[in-house]
């Protein structure tokens, strides 16, 4: 039987590579001549996804009863930490008791920023404010979420890279650092369908997090469960152990802050966000809230609670999101497999949920690939964005965000991306050959 194994680019001769390059350059020039403007840079829901929630606009009108379960008129002041029905909805989404949750405004990023800011100025539960310490450090699983890293960088917190593995962060390294260095005050985590790799932390990883014995009494796990119910498939879904309960079981109830929002469920920028934590942590947080606000937007909380009804309504709604997202992910993954599979010039993961596909090029090629794609009208996330300070030591990770373009645009965008990968990789290999 004939062997149809594809030769890797490394195995090709200089002549074969030059011949391949000239054909690929012709294809690239053809696409470039079309003057396209495509954007695969951020994980923004598409217009079609936003349309799914439009009926929420009809839930409340001028005839609606706007009194919540507590008997408070949602048009007025009151209820600092969220109305009961919104608490119940987000508590079920975050898999925590509703007494362990505080509802905020429209953005979990805002809550994370506030949490870091409060720790800087006032400390954590009576500990020394971080701003009064010589050194404050944070662990950053990489590749990771650029906006997390931007917050810690903004406050001058030193960030330490921790490599991601297929089961979550390298826990040997996490344990060693957290348990030996009192300057390490936190770790950023996207534990389910992580940004950008789509990895879900294994049971063992979560258990090891809960068992940490930090050198710093004010160490906190910043657990951003942004994609908790954002599955792509009905039959293949990742499961994540609930961290709050695990920490409580291990005698560390205060060690975690858990964040979430409805940003990619209802309307990004007009959803509701929440933090879940221990009673002691929430008491600390409410002290600041009392000064900061008289309460967040209760009308919006009521709108969300009445529209979704309960967690089942939310899960049903997310299946509609998945029906829009799944074909887009399939388009990108199938193109990568068809065009790059076996060539030895890139690797990627096929996530079961979340918003991103993480691509690793040959070392030293990511920046050039992103620049090349831009030449043909495709905007991608900056290479290096998935690392603290925007510095990817290997210059190889590229985050692909398939959600916003249409399927047709995505097919063209992925083709541009693949051509860019091939051309940059050939140049890299040719530079090593005589």
C-alpha positions as CSV (number, residue, x, y, z in Angstrom):
1,X,0.0,0.0,0.0
2,X,1.3,3.4,-1.0
3,X,2.6,5.6,1.9
4,X,0.8,9.0,1.7
5,X,2.7,10.6,4.6
6,X,3.2,14.3,4.1
7,X,6.8,15.5,4.2
8,X,7.4,18.1,6.8
9,X,8.8,21.5,5.6
10,X,12.1,20.7,7.4
11,X,12.5,17.6,5.2
12,X,12.2,19.5,1.9
13,X,15.3,20.5,0.0
14,X,16.2,24.2,-0.6
15,X,14.9,23.9,-4.2
16,X,11.6,22.3,-3.2
17,X,11.1,25.1,-0.6
18,X,11.8,27.9,-3.0
19,X,9.5,26.3,-5.6
20,X,6.7,26.0,-2.9
21,X,7.3,29.6,-1.8
22,X,6.9,31.1,-5.2
23,X,3.5,29.3,-5.6
24,X,2.4,30.4,-2.2
25,X,3.5,34.0,-2.8
26,X,1.3,34.1,-6.0
27,X,-1.7,32.9,-3.9
28,X,-0.9,35.5,-1.3
29,X,-0.7,38.4,-3.8
30,X,-4.1,37.2,-5.2
31,X,-5.8,37.5,-1.8
32,X,-4.0,40.7,-1.0
33,X,-5.3,42.3,-4.3
34,X,-8.9,41.9,-3.0
35,X,-8.3,44.6,-0.4
36,X,-10.1,42.7,2.3
37,X,-10.7,44.0,5.8
38,X,-11.1,41.1,8.2
39,X,-10.8,41.0,12.0
40,X,-10.0,37.9,14.1
41,X,-8.4,39.8,17.0
42,X,-10.8,39.8,19.9
43,X,-13.4,37.4,21.3
44,X,-16.4,39.6,20.5
45,X,-19.8,37.9,20.0
46,X,-21.2,38.3,16.5
47,X,-24.3,40.4,15.7
48,X,-26.1,37.1,15.2
49,X,-25.2,36.1,18.8
50,X,-26.3,39.5,20.2
51,X,-29.6,39.1,18.4
52,X,-30.3,36.0,20.5
53,X,-30.9,38.2,23.6
54,X,-33.1,40.9,22.0
55,X,-36.3,39.7,23.6
56,X,-34.7,40.7,26.9
57,X,-35.5,44.3,25.8
58,X,-39.2,43.4,26.0
59,X,-39.1,41.9,29.5
60,X,-39.6,45.2,31.2
61,X,-41.7,48.1,30.0
62,X,-43.5,51.1,31.4
63,X,-46.3,48.8,32.7
64,X,-43.9,46.3,34.5
65,X,-43.9,45.7,38.2
66,X,-40.4,46.6,39.1
67,X,-40.5,45.4,42.7
68,X,-38.0,42.6,43.4
69,X,-38.4,39.7,45.7
70,X,-37.1,41.7,48.7
71,X,-39.9,44.1,48.1
72,X,-37.6,46.9,47.0
73,X,-38.5,49.1,44.0
74,X,-35.7,48.5,41.5
75,X,-36.0,52.0,40.2
76,X,-34.9,53.4,43.6
77,X,-31.8,53.2,45.9
78,X,-31.1,50.1,48.0
79,X,-29.9,46.5,48.0
80,X,-26.2,47.0,48.0
81,X,-25.0,43.5,46.8
82,X,-27.7,42.4,44.3
83,X,-31.3,41.5,44.3
84,X,-32.3,37.9,45.4
85,X,-33.4,36.7,42.0
86,X,-30.2,37.9,40.2
87,X,-28.1,36.3,43.0
88,X,-29.9,33.0,42.6
89,X,-29.4,33.0,38.8
90,X,-25.7,33.8,39.0
91,X,-25.1,31.6,42.0
92,X,-26.5,28.6,40.0
93,X,-24.4,29.6,37.0
94,X,-21.3,29.8,39.2
95,X,-22.2,26.6,41.2
96,X,-22.1,28.3,44.6
97,X,-24.6,29.1,47.4
98,X,-26.4,32.3,46.8
99,X,-25.2,33.7,50.2
100,X,-21.7,33.5,48.9
101,X,-22.2,35.9,46.0
102,X,-22.2,39.6,45.4
103,X,-23.7,41.1,42.2
104,X,-21.8,44.0,40.7
105,X,-22.3,46.1,37.5
106,X,-21.8,45.1,33.9
107,X,-18.2,43.7,33.9
108,X,-16.2,41.1,35.8
109,X,-13.0,42.8,34.6
110,X,-14.1,45.8,36.6
111,X,-14.6,43.6,39.7
112,X,-11.1,42.1,39.2
113,X,-9.6,45.6,38.8
114,X,-11.4,46.8,42.0
115,X,-10.2,43.7,43.9
116,X,-6.6,44.4,43.0
117,X,-7.0,48.1,43.7
118,X,-8.6,47.4,47.1
119,X,-5.8,45.0,48.0
120,X,-3.2,47.7,47.0
121,X,-4.7,50.5,49.1
122,X,-6.4,48.7,52.0
123,X,-4.9,45.2,52.1
124,X,-6.8,41.9,52.3
125,X,-8.9,41.2,55.4
126,X,-6.6,43.3,57.7
127,X,-3.3,42.4,56.1
128,X,-0.7,45.1,55.2
129,X,-1.8,47.1,52.1
130,X,0.2,45.9,49.1
131,X,1.3,49.4,48.3
132,X,3.2,49.5,51.6
133,X,5.2,46.4,50.7
134,X,8.6,46.4,49.0
135,X,7.6,43.7,46.5
136,X,4.3,42.3,45.3
137,X,4.3,39.4,42.8
138,X,1.6,37.5,40.9
139,X,1.7,34.2,39.1
140,X,0.6,34.2,35.5
141,X,-0.2,30.9,33.7
142,X,0.9,31.4,30.1
143,X,-0.4,31.7,27.5
144,X,-3.1,33.6,29.3
145,X,-5.6,36.4,29.2
146,X,-4.0,39.7,28.2
147,X,-6.4,41.9,30.2
148,X,-5.6,40.1,33.5
149,X,-1.9,40.8,32.9
150,X,-2.7,44.4,32.0
151,X,-4.3,45.0,35.5
152,X,-1.3,43.6,37.5
153,X,1.1,45.5,35.2
154,X,-0.9,48.7,35.7
155,X,-0.4,48.5,39.5
156,X,3.3,47.7,39.2
157,X,3.0,44.1,40.4
158,X,5.8,41.8,39.2
159,X,4.4,39.0,37.1
160,X,6.0,35.5,37.0
161,X,5.2,33.2,34.0
162,X,4.0,29.7,34.9
163,X,3.7,27.4,31.9
164,X,0.3,25.9,31.1
165,X,0.1,22.1,30.6
166,X,-2.8,20.1,29.2
167,X,-4.3,19.8,32.7
168,X,-3.8,23.5,33.8
169,X,-0.9,25.5,35.2
170,X,2.3,23.6,36.1
171,X,1.3,22.9,39.7
172,X,4.8,21.7,40.9
173,X,5.9,25.3,40.0
174,X,2.8,26.9,41.5
175,X,3.2,25.0,44.8
176,X,6.9,25.7,45.1
177,X,6.6,29.4,44.5
178,X,3.4,30.1,46.5
179,X,4.6,28.1,49.5
180,X,8.1,29.7,49.6
181,X,7.7,33.3,48.7
182,X,5.5,35.6,50.9
183,X,5.6,38.3,48.2
184,X,3.5,36.2,45.9
185,X,-0.1,37.5,46.6
186,X,-2.1,35.9,43.8
187,X,-2.5,33.9,40.6
188,X,-4.6,34.6,37.6
189,X,-6.7,31.6,36.5
190,X,-9.2,31.0,33.6
191,X,-10.0,27.4,34.8
192,X,-12.5,26.3,32.2
193,X,-12.0,26.6,28.4
194,X,-9.0,28.8,29.2
195,X,-8.1,31.9,27.2
196,X,-6.5,31.3,24.7
197,X,-6.0,27.5,24.8
198,X,-9.4,26.2,25.7
199,X,-7.9,24.0,28.5
200,X,-10.0,23.0,31.5
201,X,-8.2,22.4,34.7
202,X,-8.2,18.7,35.7
203,X,-9.6,17.4,39.0
204,X,-6.1,16.9,40.4
205,X,-5.1,20.5,39.5
206,X,-8.2,21.9,41.3
207,X,-7.4,19.7,44.3
208,X,-3.8,20.9,44.4
209,X,-5.0,24.5,44.2
210,X,-7.3,24.0,47.2
211,X,-4.5,22.3,49.2
212,X,-2.0,25.2,48.7
213,X,-0.3,26.5,51.9
214,X,0.8,30.0,50.8
215,X,3.6,31.7,52.5
216,X,1.5,34.9,52.4
217,X,-1.6,35.0,54.6
218,X,-3.2,37.3,52.0
219,X,-2.6,35.1,49.0
220,X,-5.7,34.7,46.8
221,X,-6.5,32.6,43.8
222,X,-8.2,34.9,41.2
223,X,-10.5,32.3,39.6
224,X,-12.1,33.9,36.5
225,X,-14.6,31.3,35.4
226,X,-15.5,33.4,32.3
227,X,-16.6,30.4,30.2
228,X,-18.3,28.2,32.8
229,X,-21.3,27.4,30.6
230,X,-19.8,28.2,27.2
231,X,-19.7,24.8,25.6
232,X,-19.4,24.2,21.9
233,X,-20.7,20.6,21.8
234,X,-23.7,18.8,23.3
235,X,-21.8,15.5,23.5
236,X,-18.3,16.7,24.4
237,X,-18.3,19.0,27.4
238,X,-15.5,19.6,30.0
239,X,-16.3,19.4,33.7
240,X,-14.6,21.6,36.3
241,X,-14.6,20.9,40.0
242,X,-16.1,23.8,42.0
243,X,-13.1,25.6,43.7
244,X,-14.9,27.4,46.6
245,X,-16.2,24.1,48.1
246,X,-12.8,22.5,47.6
247,X,-11.0,25.2,49.4
248,X,-13.5,25.1,52.2
249,X,-13.0,21.3,52.5
250,X,-9.3,21.7,52.8
251,X,-9.6,24.3,55.5
252,X,-8.7,27.3,53.3
253,X,-12.2,28.9,52.7
254,X,-10.8,32.4,52.2
255,X,-8.1,31.6,49.6
256,X,-10.2,32.1,46.5
257,X,-12.1,34.9,44.7
258,X,-14.3,33.5,41.9
259,X,-15.4,35.9,39.1
260,X,-18.0,35.6,36.4
261,X,-20.4,37.6,34.3
262,X,-23.1,37.3,31.6
263,X,-21.0,39.3,29.2
264,X,-20.9,36.6,26.5
265,X,-24.3,35.2,27.5
266,X,-26.6,38.3,27.2
267,X,-25.0,41.6,26.1
268,X,-21.3,42.3,26.5
269,X,-21.0,45.7,28.3
270,X,-24.7,45.5,29.5
271,X,-24.7,42.2,31.4
272,X,-24.3,41.5,35.1
273,X,-21.1,40.5,36.9
274,X,-20.5,38.7,40.2
275,X,-17.9,37.6,42.7
276,X,-18.2,34.5,44.8
277,X,-16.1,34.1,47.9
278,X,-16.2,33.1,51.6
279,X,-18.3,35.1,54.2
280,X,-15.1,36.8,55.5
281,X,-13.9,37.8,52.1
282,X,-17.4,39.2,51.2
283,X,-17.6,41.2,54.4
284,X,-14.3,42.8,53.4
285,X,-15.5,43.5,49.9
286,X,-18.8,45.0,51.1
287,X,-16.9,47.6,53.3
288,X,-15.5,49.1,50.1
289,X,-18.8,48.8,48.2
290,X,-20.6,50.7,50.9
291,X,-18.4,53.7,50.2
292,X,-18.1,53.2,46.5
293,X,-21.8,52.8,45.5
294,X,-25.3,52.7,46.9
295,X,-25.9,49.6,44.7
296,X,-25.5,48.6,41.1
297,X,-28.1,48.6,38.3
298,X,-31.1,46.7,39.8
299,X,-33.3,47.2,36.8
300,X,-30.7,45.4,34.7
301,X,-30.5,42.6,37.3
302,X,-34.3,42.2,37.3
303,X,-34.3,42.2,33.5
304,X,-31.8,39.3,33.4
305,X,-33.5,37.3,36.1
306,X,-36.9,37.6,34.5
307,X,-35.6,36.9,31.0
308,X,-33.7,33.7,31.8
309,X,-36.0,32.6,34.6
310,X,-33.5,30.2,36.1
311,X,-30.2,28.4,35.2
312,X,-32.2,26.0,32.8
313,X,-33.2,29.0,30.8
314,X,-29.6,30.2,30.7
315,X,-28.3,26.7,29.6
316,X,-30.9,26.6,26.8
317,X,-29.9,30.0,25.7
318,X,-26.2,29.0,25.6
319,X,-27.1,26.1,23.3
320,X,-28.3,28.7,20.8
321,X,-24.9,30.4,21.1
322,X,-23.1,27.1,20.6
323,X,-25.1,26.5,17.4
324,X,-23.7,29.8,16.0
325,X,-20.1,29.3,17.3
326,X,-19.6,25.6,16.5
327,X,-19.5,25.9,12.7
328,X,-17.0,28.8,13.0
329,X,-14.6,26.8,15.2
330,X,-15.0,23.8,12.8
331,X,-14.2,26.0,9.8
332,X,-10.9,27.2,11.5
333,X,-9.9,23.8,12.9
334,X,-10.7,21.9,9.7
335,X,-8.7,24.4,7.6
336,X,-5.7,24.2,10.0
337,X,-5.8,20.4,9.8
338,X,-6.2,20.3,6.1
339,X,-3.5,22.9,5.3
340,X,-1.0,22.6,8.1
341,X,-1.5,19.0,9.5
342,X,1.8,17.1,9.4
343,X,3.9,19.9,8.0
344,X,5.8,20.5,11.3
345,X,5.3,24.3,11.2
346,X,2.6,24.7,13.8
347,X,0.5,23.1,16.5
348,X,-2.9,23.9,17.9
349,X,-5.5,22.6,20.3
350,X,-9.2,21.8,19.5
351,X,-11.2,23.3,22.4
352,X,-14.6,22.0,23.6
353,X,-15.8,25.5,24.6
354,X,-14.8,29.1,25.2
355,X,-13.9,31.7,22.6
356,X,-10.4,31.0,21.3
357,X,-8.1,28.7,19.4
358,X,-4.4,28.8,20.5
359,X,-1.9,28.4,17.7
360,X,1.8,27.8,18.3
361,X,4.1,28.5,15.3
362,X,7.8,27.7,15.0
363,X,9.9,29.7,17.4
364,X,10.5,33.3,16.4
365,X,7.7,33.4,13.9
366,X,4.5,34.6,15.6
367,X,5.2,38.4,15.2
368,X,6.1,37.9,11.5
369,X,3.0,35.7,10.8
370,X,0.6,38.4,12.4
371,X,2.4,41.1,10.4
372,X,2.1,39.1,7.2
373,X,-1.6,38.4,7.7
374,X,-2.1,42.2,8.2
375,X,-0.6,42.8,4.8
376,X,-3.5,40.9,3.3
377,X,-6.1,42.7,5.4
378,X,-6.5,40.3,8.3
379,X,-6.2,41.8,11.8
380,X,-5.2,39.3,14.6
381,X,-4.4,39.7,18.3
382,X,-0.9,41.0,18.6
383,X,1.7,38.3,18.9
384,X,2.9,38.2,22.6
385,X,-0.4,39.5,23.9
386,X,-1.0,36.2,25.7
387,X,2.1,36.8,27.9
388,X,2.8,39.4,30.7
389,X,4.3,42.6,29.3
390,X,3.4,41.4,25.8
391,X,6.6,39.3,25.7
392,X,6.3,35.7,24.5
393,X,9.8,34.3,25.1
394,X,9.5,31.9,22.2
395,X,7.6,34.4,19.9
396,X,5.4,31.5,18.9
397,X,1.8,31.9,20.4
398,X,-1.0,33.4,18.4
399,X,-4.6,33.6,19.6
400,X,-7.3,33.0,17.0
401,X,-10.8,34.5,17.8
402,X,-13.4,32.9,15.5
403,X,-16.5,34.4,17.0
404,X,-17.0,37.8,15.3
405,X,-16.5,37.2,11.5
406,X,-19.2,35.5,9.4
407,X,-18.5,31.9,8.4
408,X,-17.7,33.1,4.8
409,X,-15.3,35.8,6.2
410,X,-13.7,33.2,8.5
411,X,-13.0,30.8,5.7
412,X,-11.1,33.6,3.9
413,X,-9.4,34.8,7.1
414,X,-8.2,31.3,8.0
415,X,-6.8,30.9,4.4
416,X,-4.9,34.1,4.8
417,X,-3.6,33.0,8.2
418,X,-2.5,29.6,6.8
419,X,-0.7,31.2,3.8
420,X,1.1,33.6,6.3
421,X,2.2,30.7,8.5
422,X,3.5,28.7,5.5
423,X,5.4,31.7,4.0
424,X,7.0,32.8,7.3
425,X,7.9,29.2,8.2
426,X,9.6,28.6,4.8
427,X,11.7,31.7,5.3
428,X,12.7,30.5,8.8
429,X,13.7,27.1,7.5
430,X,15.6,28.5,4.4
431,X,17.6,30.8,6.8
432,X,19.0,27.6,8.3
433,X,19.8,25.8,5.0
434,X,22.8,26.8,3.1
